[in-house]
Amino acid sequence: MAKQAVLFDLDDTLLWDDRSVKEAFEATCQAAAAATGVDPEALEEAVRREARALYESYETYSFTKMIGINPFEGLWAPFLEGEQEEFRKLQALAPGYRKAAWTQGLKALGVVDEELGAKLAEQFPAERRSRPIVYDETFRVLDALKGKYKLLLLTNGSPDLQREKLAGVPQLVPYFDHIIISGEFGEGKPAASIFKHALERLGIEPDHGIMVGDKLTTDILGANTIGMTSVWLNRHGAVRNDEIIPTYEIQHLEELMQILEA
């Protein structure tokens, strides 16, 4: 069946979010190392561990998991938007969460310094915001597709944070006919509802669309659930089991063109 539309995930499919976060951690942990002598890599590991544990302890955890907001997004998201009351709870929790993650990370390495923890909690968001990194091939692929297919961006996350990521790369938005953010819709990938909503916006049937994303458990599972062709972008050679099987697997985004042309 000829495809009429391509649906893309955002983070680590078009935007190199993992690298942006990693570099933000490195810069912030280097600042901590300069101030205290701690090992920056050990601090990053400790803060990531503490952040995850804290994040999972909050009553908002099931909501953030359903919407698709990870602990490290919580370290810089303002949570100012979103209609659900959980976003207001997250907005209230966020400052304390950021400070606690960094303070407890330092403490795990023997440094008890709440003032420094608070300072690092503010530095990390600034470091992340200064690094909107896009994969080299992103615009080559979008240029090749624009005008030939309807394009839709389907991203999990907090509305204001995902929009801020897009604002950091302003040339990205004009490629898309529609942008759907889980925090606005009220449910995240892999829920069939958000995929069906995307198809309604495009005005197509499932077999006329193709979903491209880096996560089996959200992008691929959701597309498979509604009978849409799925393309797993596996840049790092991850080994999958047979619980979630993509229609296609590629290691480079430009391989998508061969699939569409075939």
C-alpha positions as CSV (number, residue, x, y, z in Angstrom):
1,M,0.0,0.0,0.0
2,A,1.5,3.4,-1.0
3,K,2.3,5.6,1.9
4,Q,0.8,9.0,2.2
5,A,2.2,10.2,5.5
6,V,5.3,9.8,7.7
7,L,5.0,10.1,11.5
8,F,8.2,10.9,13.4
9,D,9.1,10.7,17.0
10,L,11.2,13.7,18.2
11,D,13.7,12.9,21.0
12,D,16.6,10.8,19.8
13,T,15.0,10.3,16.4
14,L,15.2,13.9,15.0
15,L,16.7,15.7,18.0
16,W,19.8,14.2,19.7
17,D,18.4,14.6,23.2
18,D,20.6,12.0,24.8
19,R,23.7,13.9,23.7
20,S,22.2,17.2,24.9
21,V,21.5,15.8,28.3
22,K,24.9,14.0,28.6
23,E,26.8,17.2,27.7
24,A,24.7,19.2,30.2
25,F,25.5,16.7,32.9
26,E,29.2,16.8,32.0
27,A,29.4,20.6,32.2
28,T,27.5,20.8,35.5
29,C,29.5,18.0,37.1
30,Q,32.8,19.6,35.9
31,A,31.7,22.8,37.8
32,A,31.1,20.7,40.9
33,A,34.4,19.0,40.5
34,A,36.2,22.4,40.3
35,A,34.4,23.4,43.5
36,T,34.8,20.3,45.6
37,G,37.3,17.9,43.9
38,V,34.6,15.2,43.4
39,D,34.9,12.8,40.4
40,P,32.6,14.3,37.7
41,E,31.7,11.0,36.2
42,A,30.9,9.5,39.6
43,L,28.7,12.6,40.4
44,E,26.8,12.2,37.2
45,E,26.1,8.6,38.0
46,A,25.0,9.5,41.5
47,V,22.7,12.3,40.5
48,R,21.1,10.2,37.8
49,R,20.5,7.5,40.4
50,E,19.1,9.9,43.0
51,A,17.0,11.7,40.4
52,R,15.4,8.4,39.3
53,A,14.7,7.3,42.8
54,L,13.1,10.6,43.8
55,Y,11.1,10.8,40.6
56,E,9.6,7.4,41.1
57,S,8.7,8.2,44.8
58,Y,6.3,11.0,43.9
59,E,2.6,10.5,43.5
60,T,2.9,12.0,40.0
61,Y,5.1,9.1,38.8
62,S,2.4,7.0,37.2
63,F,1.2,10.1,35.3
64,T,4.7,11.0,34.1
65,K,5.2,7.5,32.9
66,M,1.9,7.5,31.1
67,I,2.6,10.8,29.4
68,G,6.2,9.9,28.7
69,I,8.3,12.4,30.8
70,N,11.5,11.0,32.1
71,P,13.4,11.9,35.3
72,F,16.1,14.0,33.5
73,E,13.5,16.1,31.7
74,G,12.2,16.8,35.2
75,L,15.6,18.3,36.0
76,W,14.9,21.2,33.6
77,A,11.2,21.2,32.8
78,P,9.2,24.1,34.2
79,F,5.8,22.3,33.8
80,L,4.0,25.5,33.2
81,E,1.5,24.1,30.7
82,G,-0.8,21.1,30.4
83,E,-4.4,21.0,31.5
84,Q,-4.3,18.1,33.9
85,E,-3.9,18.8,37.6
86,E,-0.8,16.6,37.7
87,F,1.1,19.3,35.8
88,R,0.4,21.7,38.6
89,K,1.7,19.2,41.1
90,L,4.8,18.7,38.9
91,Q,5.3,22.5,38.7
92,A,5.3,22.7,42.5
93,L,7.5,19.6,42.9
94,A,10.1,20.6,40.3
95,P,12.3,23.1,42.2
96,G,12.7,20.9,45.2
97,Y,13.2,17.8,43.0
98,R,16.1,19.5,41.1
99,K,17.8,20.7,44.3
100,A,17.4,17.3,46.1
101,A,18.7,15.3,43.2
102,W,21.9,17.3,43.0
103,T,22.3,17.7,46.8
104,Q,21.8,14.0,47.4
105,G,24.1,13.1,44.5
106,L,26.8,15.2,46.2
107,K,26.1,13.7,49.6
108,A,26.5,10.2,48.1
109,L,30.1,11.2,47.3
110,G,30.7,12.6,50.8
111,V,30.0,16.2,50.0
112,V,27.3,17.8,52.2
113,D,26.6,21.2,50.6
114,E,23.0,22.3,50.1
115,E,24.1,25.7,48.7
116,L,26.2,24.0,46.0
117,G,23.4,21.5,45.3
118,A,21.0,24.4,44.7
119,K,23.5,26.1,42.4
120,L,24.1,23.0,40.3
121,A,20.3,22.5,40.2
122,E,20.1,25.8,38.4
123,Q,23.1,25.3,36.2
124,F,22.0,22.1,34.7
125,P,18.8,23.5,33.1
126,A,20.9,26.4,31.6
127,E,23.4,23.9,30.2
128,R,20.7,21.8,28.7
129,R,18.9,24.8,27.1
130,S,22.1,25.9,25.5
131,R,22.5,22.6,23.6
132,P,19.7,22.0,21.1
133,I,21.5,19.3,19.0
134,V,20.1,17.8,15.8
135,Y,21.4,14.7,14.0
136,D,23.3,15.5,10.8
137,E,20.8,13.6,8.6
138,T,17.6,15.1,10.1
139,F,17.2,17.9,7.6
140,R,18.4,15.9,4.6
141,V,15.6,13.4,5.2
142,L,12.9,16.0,5.9
143,D,13.9,17.9,2.8
144,A,13.6,14.7,0.7
145,L,10.1,14.0,2.2
146,K,8.6,17.4,2.3
147,G,6.0,17.9,-0.5
148,K,5.9,14.1,-1.2
149,Y,4.3,13.0,2.1
150,K,2.2,14.5,4.9
151,L,4.5,14.8,7.9
152,L,3.4,14.6,11.5
153,L,5.5,14.9,14.7
154,L,4.3,12.6,17.4
155,T,6.1,13.2,20.7
156,N,5.7,12.2,24.3
157,G,6.4,14.8,26.9
158,S,5.3,18.0,28.8
159,P,3.8,20.5,26.4
160,D,6.1,23.5,27.3
161,L,9.2,21.4,27.4
162,Q,8.7,19.8,24.0
163,R,7.8,23.2,22.5
164,E,11.0,24.6,24.1
165,K,13.0,21.9,22.4
166,L,11.4,22.7,19.1
167,A,12.0,26.5,19.7
168,G,15.7,25.7,20.1
169,V,15.7,24.4,16.5
170,P,13.2,26.8,14.8
171,Q,13.8,25.5,11.3
172,L,12.3,22.1,12.3
173,V,8.7,23.0,12.9
174,P,7.8,24.3,9.3
175,Y,8.4,20.8,7.9
176,F,5.4,19.4,9.8
177,D,1.7,19.5,8.9
178,H,0.8,18.6,12.5
179,I,2.6,18.4,15.8
180,I,1.0,16.3,18.6
181,I,2.4,16.3,22.1
182,S,1.2,13.7,24.6
183,G,0.9,16.2,27.5
184,E,-1.6,18.2,25.4
185,F,-3.5,15.1,24.2
186,G,-3.7,13.6,27.6
187,E,-2.2,10.2,26.9
188,G,1.2,9.2,25.5
189,K,2.7,6.6,23.2
190,P,2.2,3.6,23.0
191,A,-1.6,4.2,23.7
192,A,-3.6,3.4,20.6
193,S,-5.7,6.6,21.2
194,I,-2.9,9.0,20.4
195,F,-2.0,7.1,17.3
196,K,-5.6,7.1,16.1
197,H,-5.8,10.8,16.9
198,A,-2.7,11.4,14.7
199,L,-4.3,9.5,11.8
200,E,-7.5,11.5,12.2
201,R,-5.5,14.7,12.0
202,L,-3.8,13.4,8.8
203,G,-7.1,12.0,7.4
204,I,-5.6,8.7,6.5
205,E,-6.1,5.0,7.3
206,P,-3.4,3.1,9.3
207,D,-2.0,1.3,6.2
208,H,-1.3,4.7,4.5
209,G,1.0,5.8,7.3
210,I,4.5,4.9,8.6
211,M,5.8,5.6,12.1
212,V,9.5,6.2,12.6
213,G,11.0,6.2,16.1
214,D,13.9,5.0,18.3
215,K,11.8,3.3,21.1
216,L,10.3,-0.1,20.7
217,T,8.1,0.3,23.8
218,T,6.4,3.5,22.6
219,D,6.9,4.3,18.9
220,I,6.9,0.7,17.6
221,L,4.5,-0.9,20.0
222,G,1.9,1.9,19.4
223,A,2.1,1.7,15.6
224,N,1.9,-2.0,15.7
225,T,-1.1,-1.9,17.9
226,I,-3.2,0.0,15.3
227,G,-1.8,-1.9,12.3
228,M,0.5,0.8,11.0
229,T,3.9,0.2,9.4
230,S,6.6,0.7,12.0
231,V,10.3,1.6,11.5
232,W,12.6,1.2,14.4
233,L,15.6,3.5,14.3
234,N,18.2,1.5,16.1
235,R,21.3,3.7,15.9
236,H,23.3,2.0,18.6
237,G,22.8,-1.6,17.6
238,A,20.6,-2.6,20.6
239,V,19.5,-6.2,20.7
240,R,15.7,-6.7,20.9
241,N,13.7,-9.6,22.0
242,D,10.7,-10.8,20.0
243,E,8.1,-9.2,22.2
244,I,7.9,-6.1,20.0
245,I,8.8,-6.6,16.4
246,P,9.1,-3.6,14.1
247,T,8.1,-3.9,10.4
248,Y,11.5,-2.5,9.5
249,E,14.7,-1.9,11.5
250,I,17.2,0.7,10.3
251,Q,20.5,2.1,11.8
252,H,20.5,5.4,10.0
253,L,17.6,7.7,9.4
254,E,18.4,8.0,5.7
255,E,17.7,4.3,5.2
256,L,14.0,5.3,5.6
257,M,14.1,6.6,2.0
258,Q,14.9,3.1,0.6
259,I,11.8,1.7,2.5
260,L,9.5,4.4,1.2
261,E,10.8,4.2,-2.4
262,A,10.4,0.4,-2.4
